[in-house]
């Protein structure tokens, strides 16, 4: 069973907001004065890579139980 989209959206936002804030803070000295398309390219490439390979696996472990919800079965063995 797939998690509801609103739950995926919440977890994604919880991962992206701090990550993009950190990236903007860390990269500002190097990207200051660069053209907007270059800044967007650097930030989006870094954000998507970090989100996919580092942040989301951690977030899915943290929020996995909430995302999946309760099992539909009444069988107690199905929960283990």
Buried (B, 14 or more C-beta within 10 A) or exposed (E): EEBEEEBBEBBBEBBBEEBBEEBEEEBEEEBEEEEEEEBEEBBEEBBEEBBEEEBBEEBBEEBEEEBEEEEEEEEEEEEE
